[in-house]
């Protein structure tokens, strides 16, 4: 039993690409990942070419967004939708990567503009009674010394 495990670990260790992808959270075959990544990068480039918007990310920005978003999307899809093809998920998410990136950037900007209100809500939730609704501290219950 122990010899089988050692032999399997040695076989996996010889394949450095599998180890690298496993470290990145990819649990399916390296060939499927590489094929899916080519589809993601092609989809991101195609979406950039088709989009008539004047503001472009540039080729490296497009490729970086397609790489990052398709990588995250395939990890999520493998866990929640294991029957879906990784290549299809990566290709579609690469195509939609610039729009997904814009969505999350706008979401984070809205969170940043409301950060004071959100932090007050978090503080009130976990430390009730430390502030009143108008932002002033609660009245002291201790008597002041003369």
Secondary structure, 3 states (H helix, E strand, C coil): CHHHHHHHHHHHHHCHHHHHHHHCCCCCCHHHHHHHHHHHHHHHHHHHHHCCCCCCCCHHHHHHHHHHHHHHHHHHHHHHCCCCCHHHHHHHHHHCHHHHHHHHHHHHHHHHHCHHHHHHHHHHHHCCCCCCCCCCCCCCCCCCCC
